[in-house]
């Protein structure tokens, strides 16, 4: 497998909406998992490696020694909870920046797995944050976009 270069802000690919996938992406997904673990991150979206397709990988528990890699193809949100939580989020494409982001506390999503099987799951806790963060990448949205203008200006200054 290959370790792919992770692109960083202000690369315009990070703010571009990704396209639906209609073919085999198993090799890309494997490379993305290797890249995510090496980075080391807990999630990685295809646009972060310069591929504008609706695909992300995640593993929320590997840093605790429980490997559970996931590949989500063409994910979509079916439901979000009315309850919200504020929490810290980092991003491999925004190195060194952690921002407090308000998100729904739980979210139900549907996606295809690598075998083309339709999957549905409700995510809570850190997994809910992770899937929403990675889905944002597929929609051209960064954590910077969730910040008020003053906090965004501080974050952008730190990135420069």
QUIBEL-V571510 format. One record per residue. N is the residue number from 1. NEAR is the number of other ideal C-beta (glycine too) atoms within 10 Angstrom. D_LAST is the distance of its C-alpha to the last C-alpha in whole Angstrom. Layout:
{{N;NEAR;D_LAST} {N;NEAR;D_LAST}}
//
This chain:
{{1;10;32} {2;12;28} {3;14;25} {4;20;23} {5;10;19} {6;20;17} {7;17;14} {8;14;11} {9;19;9} {10;13;9} {11;14;12} {12;9;15} {13;17;18} {14;22;16} {15;16;17} {16;13;21} {17;11;24} {18;20;25} {19;13;29} {20;10;32} {21;16;33} {22;9;37} {23;6;37} {24;10;37} {25;20;33} {26;11;35} {27;10;33} {28;19;30} {29;22;30} {30;16;31} {31;19;28} {32;29;26} {33;20;28} {34;16;28} {35;22;24} {36;26;23} {37;18;26} {38;11;24} {39;15;20} {40;10;22} {41;21;22} {42;22;24} {43;25;24} {44;29;22} {45;29;22} {46;26;23} {47;26;20} {48;27;18} {49;22;20} {50;13;20} {51;19;24} {52;15;24} {53;19;27} {54;24;28} {55;28;28} {56;29;26} {57;25;28} {58;25;28} {59;19;29} {60;19;29} {61;14;31} {62;17;31} {63;12;29} {64;7;32} {65;6;34} {66;9;36} {67;11;34} {68;10;35} {69;15;32} {70;20;32} {71;20;32} {72;26;32} {73;20;32} {74;17;32} {75;18;32} {76;13;33} {77;13;33} {78;11;37} {79;10;37} {80;16;34} {81;15;36} {82;7;36} {83;8;35} {84;12;31} {85;15;29} {86;8;26} {87;15;24} {88;10;21} {89;18;19} {90;14;16} {91;26;15} {92;20;15} {93;24;13} {94;20;10} {95;13;11} {96;9;11} {97;19;11} {98;12;15} {99;19;16} {100;12;20} {101;18;21} {102;9;25} {103;20;27} {104;18;30} {105;16;32} {106;19;34} {107;21;33} {108;16;36} {109;20;35} {110;14;37} {111;21;36} {112;18;37} {113;13;37} {114;14;37} {115;7;41} {116;8;41} {117;8;42} {118;9;41} {119;15;40} {120;10;39} {121;15;38} {122;13;37} {123;19;34} {124;14;34} {125;12;32} {126;12;29} {127;20;30} {128;23;30} {129;23;26} {130;20;25} {131;25;27} {132;21;26} {133;23;22} {134;24;23} {135;21;25} {136;20;22} {137;25;20} {138;24;24} {139;14;24} {140;16;20} {141;16;19} {142;21;16} {143;23;16} {144;21;14} {145;12;17} {146;17;19} {147;18;17} {148;7;18} {149;7;16} {150;8;16} {151;13;15} {152;16;12} {153;12;11} {154;13;10} {155;19;9} {156;15;6} {157;8;5} {158;11;6} {159;15;4} {160;6;0}}
//
